[in-house]
Amino acid sequence: MRALALLCVASIFAAPATAQVKGNINLDGKQSGTTAVAVGLNNTAKNTAASIKGDAKISGNTSIKASQRGSTAVAVGIGTTVKNESGVIGGK
């Protein structure tokens, strides 16, 4: 069985429940003309700017400035992951 999925994700700020931030933090994420396309089975395409992901624990003064222009992420096939990331703390 073939599955066709189209997933467009653009994330400016993402902070999962596992992330812990204490102190001052400044995030400034800008994206322009970003496109993320995933076609096929179990594919992921993401464009991310200035985000906190995964099990990140931040203490103190942290400042992130990220900018993307014309970023394109395309995943085609089976089990493919493509990411354009700038200014990211943590994983997944």
C-alpha positions as CSV (number, residue, x, y, z in Angstrom):
1,M,0.0,0.0,0.0
2,R,1.3,3.4,-1.0
3,A,0.7,6.5,1.1
4,L,1.0,10.0,-0.2
5,A,1.5,12.7,2.4
6,L,2.0,16.4,2.1
7,L,3.3,18.1,5.1
8,C,4.3,21.8,5.4
9,V,5.8,22.9,8.6
10,A,7.3,26.3,9.4
11,S,8.2,26.8,13.0
12,I,9.2,30.1,14.5
13,F,9.2,29.2,18.2
14,A,8.7,25.7,19.6
15,A,9.2,24.8,23.3
16,P,8.2,21.2,24.1
17,A,7.2,20.2,27.7
18,T,10.6,18.6,28.3
19,A,12.5,21.9,27.7
20,Q,13.4,23.9,30.9
21,V,14.3,27.6,30.6
22,K,15.5,29.6,33.6
23,G,16.6,33.2,33.4
24,N,16.6,35.6,30.5
25,I,16.1,34.4,27.0
26,N,15.6,36.4,23.7
27,L,14.6,34.7,20.5
28,D,14.3,36.5,17.2
29,G,13.5,34.2,14.2
30,K,12.8,35.4,10.7
31,Q,11.9,33.3,7.7
32,S,11.2,34.4,4.2
33,G,9.8,32.2,1.4
34,T,10.3,29.0,3.3
35,T,8.7,25.8,1.9
36,A,8.8,22.3,3.4
37,V,7.3,19.4,1.4
38,A,7.3,15.7,2.4
39,V,6.0,13.2,-0.2
40,G,5.9,9.5,0.4
41,L,5.8,7.1,3.3
42,N,7.2,8.2,6.7
43,N,8.8,11.4,5.4
44,T,9.5,14.6,7.3
45,A,10.5,18.0,5.9
46,K,11.0,20.9,8.3
47,N,12.1,24.6,8.2
48,T,12.9,25.9,11.7
49,A,14.3,29.2,12.9
50,A,15.0,30.2,16.5
51,S,13.6,27.3,18.5
52,I,14.2,25.2,21.6
53,K,13.7,21.5,21.1
54,G,14.0,18.2,22.9
55,D,15.5,17.9,26.4
56,A,17.2,21.3,26.3
57,K,17.9,22.8,29.7
58,I,18.9,26.5,29.6
59,S,20.1,28.6,32.6
60,G,21.3,32.2,32.4
61,N,21.2,34.7,29.7
62,T,20.7,33.2,26.2
63,S,20.0,35.2,23.0
64,I,19.3,33.5,19.6
65,K,19.0,35.4,16.4
66,A,18.2,33.3,13.3
67,S,17.3,34.2,9.8
68,Q,16.5,32.1,6.7
69,R,15.8,33.3,3.2
70,G,14.4,31.2,0.4
71,S,14.9,27.9,2.4
72,T,13.4,24.8,0.8
73,A,13.3,21.3,2.3
74,V,11.9,18.5,0.2
75,A,11.7,14.9,1.3
76,V,10.7,12.3,-1.4
77,G,10.7,8.5,-1.0
78,I,10.4,6.3,2.0
79,G,11.6,7.2,5.5
80,T,13.4,10.4,4.5
81,T,14.0,13.4,6.8
82,V,15.1,16.8,5.6
83,K,15.6,19.8,7.8
84,N,16.7,23.5,7.4
85,E,17.5,24.7,10.9
86,S,19.1,27.9,12.1
87,G,19.3,29.1,15.7
88,V,18.2,25.8,17.2
89,I,19.0,24.6,20.8
90,G,18.4,20.9,21.6
91,G,17.5,18.0,19.3
92,K,14.5,16.5,17.6
